[in-house]
């Protein structure tokens, strides 16, 4: 067995500064492996299966180092190794969403060249042997921000890294661990998935149509439509749906043509086209675990849209997200591994795919619940960025920048405004309803003549009102006196676009209060 490092350890990679750095791979059983960088050494002995792992003391910032790993006479030398900040950009398609399709890409492409911003895309795998079944040569490599390679970056990840690098003046590496159209049950252990998201697991089993899971995995290569994720060329689906919002008629025509090519495979055996990515724990097993332990400052998490597909799963999202965080922390052996959670924005229906929103408010509430109960999880509000007719909003720059502000404030101790305004109380004073907000330093700002997505109800009946911002308060003046309790609902529907901000132009979080 030759000396081999885990795939993420490669030329041009970024290692995390100021934290212990774990390095691992395989070698001859019993071999002593030595790792050297920045004039420090670490060693390990390969176990009976050849696996080895060692941990380096925290490294100092650098643009270019050499990492040398030796086992006896065999050595692997990695060049152009940077040391700076590393983050895992995880979730489903809105985190996956490539810069190629971002609405602002051509504005940034000419001047994006920056060797300090680097990106590694973890291969999208959901069964063993998938990388041998398809061409994965375009992924699983470290790239730098250049006009040529910008297309391959996660758009959220790129804008996040750009924001950090501009402030910190250190290399920033983004490890993309994301997969479009994936549910929470795929991102936790198989055992936890079956317990936490039974509706999702039942839906997967139904798709199998009697085919065993083992047969599905053995025939993964036949399911090119779902499993060819190496992207040796840009997929036609991406090129059609991602650059622009399609109408239902356009989407139906495209899908009808696409399915014609899949019918031959579909007829091979019932259930053969079941997406392996939907299997309980599939992505945790084949994407997360191979990365686990790679030193990182934290995780950027943007997922939840697909948890709206199965009735009942929405109400389980808080427990699902809580479980994902716990499983990842256990995998990384870090009880305080930070998560920056992007709260889902407003959405009506994905017109091009004929897919309506069912209960996004419940998923959003679950995200907020987990943030409130975990001191190492923070919420990124993008309540002003949704697209009513497209599940993929094309503007990712504000998402990445707001995530970078959260990191600068909460993980790196900088006093920048980063948190979204949140209603923390309501009271009645005479005829007025006064809503109190935290994270509203500098005063609330209404971008328009009135506050969008704001409702005032008396016993379920809408009450007309006017609203105005007064410092960190929002004052509602009902058009007529109301004796009983009043309910204030803000962004409690599937679709809305918030226009209530703090002075840092961060939009308010949805809420519902009674006073």
C-alpha positions as CSV (number, residue, x, y, z in Angstrom):
1,X,0.0,0.0,0.0
2,X,1.6,3.3,-1.1
3,X,1.5,6.5,0.9
4,X,-1.8,8.4,0.1
5,X,-3.3,11.5,1.6
6,X,-7.0,12.1,1.9
7,X,-8.1,13.8,-1.4
8,X,-8.7,17.3,0.1
9,X,-4.9,17.5,0.9
10,X,-3.6,18.7,-2.4
11,X,-1.5,21.4,-4.0
12,X,-3.0,24.8,-3.6
13,X,-5.1,24.0,-0.6
14,X,-5.8,26.2,2.4
15,X,-5.3,25.1,6.0
16,X,-7.0,26.7,9.0
17,X,-4.9,29.2,11.1
18,X,-4.9,29.3,14.9
19,X,-6.5,25.9,15.4
20,X,-5.0,22.4,15.5
21,X,-4.7,20.9,11.9
22,X,-5.5,17.2,11.4
23,X,-3.8,15.4,8.5
24,X,-4.7,11.9,7.5
25,X,-4.5,9.2,4.8
26,X,-3.3,5.6,4.3
27,X,0.1,3.9,4.2
28,X,1.6,0.4,4.8
29,X,0.1,-1.0,8.0
30,X,2.5,-0.3,10.9
31,X,4.4,2.3,9.0
32,X,5.4,5.5,10.8
33,X,4.2,8.6,9.0
34,X,5.8,12.0,9.5
35,X,4.2,15.3,8.6
36,X,6.1,18.6,8.4
37,X,5.1,22.2,7.8
38,X,6.2,25.6,9.1
39,X,9.2,23.9,10.9
40,X,7.0,21.7,13.0
41,X,6.5,17.9,12.9
42,X,3.8,15.4,13.8
43,X,3.8,11.7,13.4
44,X,1.5,8.7,13.5
45,X,1.6,4.9,13.0
46,X,-0.7,3.4,10.4
47,X,-3.1,0.9,11.9
48,X,-3.8,-2.7,10.7
49,X,-5.9,-1.3,7.8
50,X,-3.3,1.3,6.8
51,X,-5.2,4.3,8.2
52,X,-3.2,7.0,9.9
53,X,-4.0,10.4,11.3
54,X,-1.9,13.1,13.1
55,X,-2.5,16.6,14.4
56,X,-0.3,19.6,13.9
57,X,-0.2,22.5,16.4
58,X,-1.9,25.7,15.1
59,X,-0.2,27.3,12.1
60,X,0.5,30.9,11.3
61,X,-0.9,32.8,8.3
62,X,0.9,32.2,5.1
63,X,0.3,32.5,1.3
64,X,2.6,29.7,0.3
65,X,4.0,26.8,2.4
66,X,5.2,23.3,1.6
67,X,3.6,20.3,3.4
68,X,5.8,17.2,3.4
69,X,4.5,13.8,4.4
70,X,6.9,10.8,4.5
71,X,6.6,7.1,5.4
72,X,10.1,5.6,5.2
73,X,11.4,6.3,1.7
74,X,8.1,7.3,0.3
75,X,7.2,11.0,0.4
76,X,4.4,13.2,-0.8
77,X,5.2,16.9,-1.1
78,X,2.4,19.5,-1.5
79,X,3.2,22.9,-2.8
80,X,1.5,26.3,-2.6
81,X,-0.3,25.5,0.7
82,X,-1.9,28.6,2.1
83,X,-2.8,29.1,5.8
84,X,-5.7,31.3,6.7
85,X,-9.5,30.9,7.2
86,X,-11.3,27.8,6.1
87,X,-15.1,27.4,6.0
88,X,-17.4,24.5,4.9
89,X,-20.1,25.8,2.6
90,X,-22.9,23.2,3.0
91,X,-26.5,22.6,2.1
92,X,-28.5,22.2,-1.1
93,X,-28.8,24.0,-4.4
94,X,-28.8,27.6,-3.2
95,X,-25.4,27.0,-1.6
96,X,-24.3,24.9,-4.5
97,X,-25.5,27.6,-6.9
98,X,-22.4,28.3,-9.1
99,X,-21.0,31.7,-9.8
100,X,-21.5,30.8,-13.5
101,X,-25.2,31.5,-12.9
102,X,-25.1,34.4,-10.5
103,X,-26.6,37.6,-11.8
104,X,-23.5,39.7,-11.0
105,X,-20.8,37.3,-12.2
106,X,-19.8,39.3,-15.2
107,X,-19.4,42.4,-13.1
108,X,-16.9,40.5,-10.9
109,X,-15.2,38.2,-13.4
110,X,-12.7,40.8,-14.9
111,X,-11.3,41.7,-11.5
112,X,-11.8,38.5,-9.5
113,X,-8.2,37.3,-9.8
114,X,-7.0,36.6,-6.3
115,X,-4.8,33.7,-5.4
116,X,-5.8,34.1,-1.7
117,X,-9.4,33.0,-2.4
118,X,-9.6,29.3,-3.0
119,X,-12.4,26.7,-3.4
120,X,-12.6,23.0,-3.1
121,X,-15.7,21.2,-4.2
122,X,-16.3,17.9,-2.4
123,X,-17.5,15.4,-5.0
124,X,-21.3,14.9,-4.9
125,X,-21.5,11.2,-4.0
126,X,-24.3,9.2,-2.5
127,X,-23.2,5.6,-3.1
128,X,-19.9,3.6,-3.1
129,X,-18.1,3.6,-6.4
130,X,-19.9,6.6,-7.9
131,X,-16.7,8.4,-8.8
132,X,-15.6,5.3,-10.8
133,X,-18.9,5.1,-12.6
134,X,-18.8,8.7,-14.0
135,X,-16.2,11.3,-14.9
136,X,-15.4,13.3,-11.8
137,X,-12.2,14.9,-13.2
138,X,-13.6,18.5,-12.9
139,X,-14.4,18.3,-9.1
140,X,-12.6,17.4,-5.9
141,X,-9.7,19.8,-6.7
142,X,-8.6,23.2,-5.3
143,X,-9.2,26.2,-7.4
144,X,-8.2,29.8,-7.1
145,X,-10.3,32.8,-7.9
146,X,-9.5,33.5,-11.5
147,X,-11.7,34.6,-14.4
148,X,-11.4,31.1,-15.9
149,X,-12.3,29.2,-12.7
150,X,-14.8,31.6,-11.1
151,X,-17.6,29.6,-12.8
152,X,-17.0,26.6,-10.5
153,X,-17.2,28.5,-7.2
154,X,-20.3,28.4,-5.0
155,X,-21.6,31.9,-5.4
156,X,-22.5,32.3,-1.8
157,X,-19.1,30.9,-0.9
158,X,-17.2,33.2,-3.2
159,X,-18.9,36.4,-2.0
160,X,-18.4,35.2,1.6
161,X,-14.7,34.5,1.0
162,X,-14.3,37.8,-0.8
163,X,-15.8,39.7,2.1
164,X,-13.6,38.0,4.6
165,X,-10.4,38.4,2.6
166,X,-10.9,42.1,2.1
167,X,-11.2,42.6,5.9
168,X,-8.8,40.1,7.3
169,X,-6.1,40.2,4.6
170,X,-5.5,36.4,4.9
171,X,-6.1,33.5,2.6
172,X,-9.6,32.2,2.7
173,X,-10.5,28.6,1.6
174,X,-14.1,27.4,1.0
175,X,-14.8,23.7,1.1
176,X,-18.1,23.2,-0.8
177,X,-20.0,20.3,0.6
178,X,-23.4,20.7,-1.0
179,X,-25.8,18.9,-3.3
180,X,-28.9,20.3,-5.0
181,X,-32.4,19.1,-4.1
182,X,-31.4,17.3,-0.9
183,X,-33.4,16.8,2.3
184,X,-32.2,17.0,5.9
185,X,-32.5,13.2,6.2
186,X,-29.6,12.8,3.8
187,X,-27.2,15.0,5.9
188,X,-27.4,13.1,9.2
189,X,-26.5,9.5,10.1
190,X,-28.8,6.9,8.6
191,X,-30.0,5.9,12.1
192,X,-30.9,9.4,13.1
193,X,-32.6,10.0,9.7
194,X,-35.0,7.1,10.2
195,X,-35.9,8.5,13.7
196,X,-36.0,12.2,12.9
197,X,-37.5,12.4,9.4
198,X,-39.8,9.3,9.0
199,X,-41.9,11.0,6.3
200,X,-38.8,11.6,4.1
201,X,-37.6,8.0,4.7
202,X,-41.0,6.6,3.8
203,X,-41.0,8.7,0.6
204,X,-37.7,7.3,-0.4
205,X,-38.8,3.7,0.3
206,X,-41.9,4.3,-1.8
207,X,-39.8,5.5,-4.7
208,X,-37.8,2.2,-4.7
209,X,-41.0,0.4,-5.9
210,X,-39.9,-2.9,-4.3
211,X,-36.2,-2.6,-5.4
212,X,-33.9,-3.2,-2.5
213,X,-31.5,-0.5,-1.4
214,X,-28.6,-2.8,-2.2
215,X,-29.8,-3.3,-5.7
216,X,-30.2,0.4,-6.1
217,X,-26.6,1.1,-5.1
218,X,-25.3,-1.8,-7.3
219,X,-27.0,-0.2,-10.3
220,X,-26.1,3.4,-9.6
221,X,-24.3,3.7,-12.9
222,X,-27.5,3.2,-14.8
223,X,-29.1,6.2,-13.2
224,X,-27.1,8.8,-15.1
225,X,-29.8,11.4,-14.8
226,X,-29.4,11.6,-11.0
227,X,-26.0,10.2,-10.4
228,X,-23.7,11.7,-13.0
229,X,-22.5,14.5,-10.7
230,X,-18.9,14.9,-11.9
231,X,-19.9,17.7,-14.3
232,X,-17.3,17.0,-16.9
233,X,-19.5,19.3,-18.9
234,X,-22.1,21.7,-17.6
235,X,-25.4,19.8,-17.4
236,X,-28.2,20.9,-19.7
237,X,-30.6,21.2,-16.7
238,X,-28.3,23.7,-15.0
239,X,-27.8,25.7,-18.2
240,X,-31.6,25.9,-18.7
241,X,-33.0,26.5,-15.2
242,X,-30.3,28.3,-13.3
243,X,-29.4,31.4,-15.3
244,X,-33.0,32.7,-15.4
245,X,-36.5,32.2,-14.1
246,X,-38.4,29.9,-16.4
247,X,-42.2,29.8,-17.0
248,X,-44.2,26.7,-16.3
249,X,-44.6,26.1,-20.0
250,X,-40.9,26.4,-20.7
251,X,-40.1,24.1,-17.8
252,X,-42.6,21.4,-18.8
253,X,-41.3,21.3,-22.4
254,X,-37.7,21.0,-21.2
255,X,-38.5,18.2,-18.7
256,X,-40.6,16.3,-21.3
257,X,-37.6,16.2,-23.7
258,X,-35.2,15.3,-20.9
259,X,-37.4,12.3,-19.7
260,X,-37.5,10.9,-23.2
261,X,-33.8,10.0,-22.8
262,X,-34.4,8.5,-19.4
263,X,-37.3,6.2,-20.3
264,X,-34.9,3.4,-21.5
265,X,-33.2,3.3,-18.1
266,X,-36.4,3.6,-16.3
267,X,-37.7,0.5,-18.0
268,X,-34.8,-1.6,-16.9
269,X,-36.3,-2.3,-13.5
270,X,-38.9,-0.5,-11.3
271,X,-37.3,1.9,-8.9
272,X,-33.9,2.1,-10.7
273,X,-34.2,5.9,-11.1
274,X,-34.7,6.5,-7.4
275,X,-32.2,9.2,-6.4
276,X,-29.6,7.6,-4.2
277,X,-29.0,11.1,-2.7
278,X,-32.4,10.7,-1.0
279,X,-31.4,7.6,1.0
280,X,-31.3,8.1,4.7
281,X,-27.8,9.4,5.7
282,X,-26.4,9.0,2.1
283,X,-24.7,12.4,1.9
284,X,-23.5,12.2,5.5
285,X,-21.9,8.9,4.8
286,X,-20.3,9.6,1.3
287,X,-19.7,13.3,1.5
288,X,-19.4,14.6,5.1
289,X,-17.5,11.7,6.7
290,X,-14.7,11.8,4.2
291,X,-14.2,15.5,5.0
292,X,-14.8,15.3,8.8
293,X,-11.9,16.5,10.8
294,X,-10.5,18.9,8.2
295,X,-9.7,21.9,10.3
296,X,-12.3,24.7,9.7
297,X,-13.5,27.8,11.5
298,X,-17.1,26.8,11.0
299,X,-19.9,25.8,8.7
300,X,-22.1,27.9,6.5
301,X,-25.5,26.1,6.2
302,X,-28.1,26.9,3.5
303,X,-30.7,24.1,3.3
304,X,-34.3,23.4,4.0
305,X,-36.2,24.0,0.7
306,X,-36.5,20.3,0.0
307,X,-37.9,19.6,3.4
308,X,-41.1,21.1,2.2
309,X,-41.8,18.2,-0.2
310,X,-43.2,15.7,2.3
311,X,-46.1,16.6,4.5
312,X,-45.1,16.5,8.1
313,X,-41.4,16.9,7.5
314,X,-41.7,20.7,7.9
315,X,-42.6,20.4,11.5
316,X,-39.6,18.2,12.2
317,X,-37.1,20.7,10.7
318,X,-35.9,22.1,14.1
319,X,-35.1,18.6,15.3
320,X,-33.6,17.7,12.0
321,X,-31.3,20.7,11.9
322,X,-30.4,20.1,15.6
323,X,-29.5,16.5,14.7
324,X,-27.4,17.5,11.6
325,X,-25.4,19.9,13.8
326,X,-24.9,17.3,16.5
327,X,-23.8,14.6,14.0
328,X,-21.4,16.9,12.2
329,X,-19.9,18.1,15.5
330,X,-19.4,14.5,16.5
331,X,-17.8,13.7,13.2
332,X,-15.4,16.7,13.6
333,X,-15.0,15.9,17.3
334,X,-15.8,19.5,18.1
335,X,-18.7,20.2,20.4
336,X,-18.6,23.9,19.6
337,X,-18.3,23.7,15.8
338,X,-20.1,26.9,14.7
339,X,-22.9,27.0,12.2
340,X,-24.1,30.1,10.3
341,X,-27.7,29.2,9.2
342,X,-29.2,31.0,6.2
343,X,-32.9,31.4,6.9
344,X,-35.1,30.6,3.9
345,X,-36.5,33.7,2.2
346,X,-39.9,34.2,0.7
347,X,-41.0,31.9,-2.1
348,X,-44.3,31.2,-3.9
349,X,-43.9,28.6,-6.6
350,X,-41.1,27.4,-8.8
351,X,-43.0,28.2,-12.0
352,X,-40.6,26.3,-14.3
353,X,-41.0,23.1,-12.4
354,X,-44.6,23.5,-11.2
355,X,-43.5,23.2,-7.6
356,X,-45.5,25.3,-5.1
357,X,-44.4,26.2,-1.5
358,X,-46.4,24.3,1.1
359,X,-45.2,25.4,4.5
360,X,-42.0,27.4,4.4
361,X,-42.9,29.4,7.5
362,X,-42.7,26.3,9.7
363,X,-39.2,25.5,8.3
364,X,-38.1,29.1,8.9
365,X,-39.4,28.9,12.5
366,X,-37.4,25.7,13.0
367,X,-34.3,27.3,11.8
368,X,-34.8,30.2,14.3
369,X,-35.6,27.8,17.1
370,X,-32.2,26.0,16.7
371,X,-30.4,29.3,16.6
372,X,-32.0,30.5,19.8
373,X,-31.1,27.4,21.7
374,X,-27.5,26.9,20.6
375,X,-24.9,29.5,21.5
376,X,-22.7,28.4,18.6
377,X,-25.3,28.9,15.9
378,X,-26.2,32.2,14.3
379,X,-29.0,33.2,11.9
380,X,-28.4,34.9,8.5
381,X,-31.5,36.8,7.4
382,X,-32.1,37.1,3.6
383,X,-35.8,37.9,4.0
384,X,-35.5,40.6,1.3
385,X,-34.0,38.3,-1.4
386,X,-36.6,35.7,-2.3
387,X,-38.0,35.2,-5.8
388,X,-41.7,34.5,-5.9
389,X,-41.5,32.3,-9.0
390,X,-38.1,30.7,-8.6
391,X,-36.6,28.6,-5.8
392,X,-33.2,29.8,-6.9
393,X,-32.8,33.6,-6.3
394,X,-30.1,34.7,-8.6
395,X,-28.6,37.4,-6.3
396,X,-26.1,35.7,-4.0
397,X,-23.8,38.6,-3.1
398,X,-25.8,39.9,-0.1
399,X,-26.1,36.3,1.2
400,X,-22.3,35.8,1.2
401,X,-21.6,39.2,2.6
402,X,-24.1,38.9,5.5
403,X,-22.6,35.5,6.4
404,X,-19.1,37.1,6.4
405,X,-20.4,39.8,8.8
406,X,-21.7,37.1,11.2
407,X,-18.3,35.4,11.2
408,X,-16.4,38.7,11.7
409,X,-18.5,39.6,14.7
410,X,-19.2,36.3,16.4
411,X,-16.2,34.1,15.6
412,X,-13.5,36.7,15.1
413,X,-14.5,39.3,17.7
414,X,-14.9,42.3,15.5
415,X,-17.4,44.9,16.4
416,X,-19.2,45.0,13.1
417,X,-23.0,45.1,12.9
418,X,-24.0,41.6,11.7
419,X,-27.3,40.4,13.2
420,X,-30.8,40.9,11.8
421,X,-33.4,43.0,13.6
422,X,-35.6,40.7,15.7
423,X,-38.8,41.6,17.5
424,X,-38.3,40.9,21.2
425,X,-41.6,42.3,22.6
426,X,-44.8,44.1,22.0
427,X,-46.9,46.4,24.1
428,X,-50.0,48.5,23.9
429,X,-49.8,52.2,24.8
430,X,-53.1,54.0,24.3
431,X,-54.2,53.3,20.7
432,X,-50.8,52.3,19.6
433,X,-49.0,48.9,19.3
434,X,-45.3,49.3,20.0
435,X,-42.9,46.6,18.8
436,X,-39.4,46.5,20.3
437,X,-36.5,45.1,18.4
438,X,-33.0,44.0,19.2
439,X,-30.1,44.4,16.8
440,X,-31.6,47.7,15.6
441,X,-28.8,50.1,16.7
442,X,-29.0,53.2,14.6
443,X,-32.7,52.8,14.1
444,X,-35.0,50.7,12.0
445,X,-35.4,51.7,8.4
446,X,-38.5,51.1,6.1
447,X,-37.4,51.0,2.5
448,X,-40.7,52.2,1.0
449,X,-43.9,53.9,1.9
450,X,-45.1,51.1,4.1
451,X,-43.8,47.9,5.8
452,X,-44.2,44.9,3.6
453,X,-45.5,41.6,4.9
454,X,-46.9,43.1,8.1
455,X,-50.4,42.2,9.3
456,X,-52.5,43.3,12.3
457,X,-55.4,41.1,13.3
458,X,-58.1,41.2,15.9
459,X,-59.6,37.7,16.5
460,X,-58.3,36.7,13.1
461,X,-59.8,39.7,11.3
462,X,-57.4,42.1,9.6
463,X,-57.2,45.6,11.1
464,X,-56.2,48.6,9.0
465,X,-53.2,50.4,10.4
466,X,-50.3,52.7,9.7
467,X,-46.7,51.9,10.7
468,X,-43.7,54.0,11.4
469,X,-40.1,53.4,12.7
470,X,-39.0,55.2,15.8
471,X,-35.5,54.2,16.7
472,X,-35.4,50.6,17.7
473,X,-39.2,50.4,17.8
474,X,-41.9,50.0,15.2
475,X,-45.1,51.8,16.1
476,X,-48.4,50.6,14.6
477,X,-51.5,52.9,14.7
478,X,-54.7,51.0,14.1
479,X,-57.3,52.9,12.1
480,X,-59.9,52.4,14.8
481,X,-59.8,51.4,18.5
482,X,-59.6,47.7,19.3
483,X,-60.5,46.5,22.8
484,X,-59.2,42.9,22.8
485,X,-55.9,41.4,22.0
486,X,-54.1,42.1,18.8
487,X,-51.9,39.8,16.8
488,X,-49.0,41.1,14.8
489,X,-47.8,38.9,12.0
490,X,-44.7,39.7,10.0
491,X,-43.6,37.6,7.0
492,X,-45.7,34.6,8.1
493,X,-46.7,33.5,4.6
494,X,-44.8,31.5,2.0
495,X,-44.1,34.5,-0.2
496,X,-43.1,37.9,0.9
497,X,-40.2,40.4,0.4
498,X,-39.2,42.2,3.6
499,X,-38.3,45.9,3.4
500,X,-37.7,46.5,7.1
501,X,-34.0,46.9,7.9
502,X,-31.6,48.0,10.6
503,X,-29.0,50.7,9.8
504,X,-26.6,48.1,8.5
505,X,-29.2,47.1,5.8
506,X,-29.8,43.7,7.3
507,X,-33.5,42.7,6.9
508,X,-35.7,41.8,9.9
509,X,-36.5,38.2,10.8
510,X,-40.1,36.9,10.6
511,X,-42.2,37.0,13.8
512,X,-45.6,36.7,15.3
513,X,-46.6,38.4,18.6
514,X,-49.8,39.1,20.5
515,X,-50.4,42.0,22.8
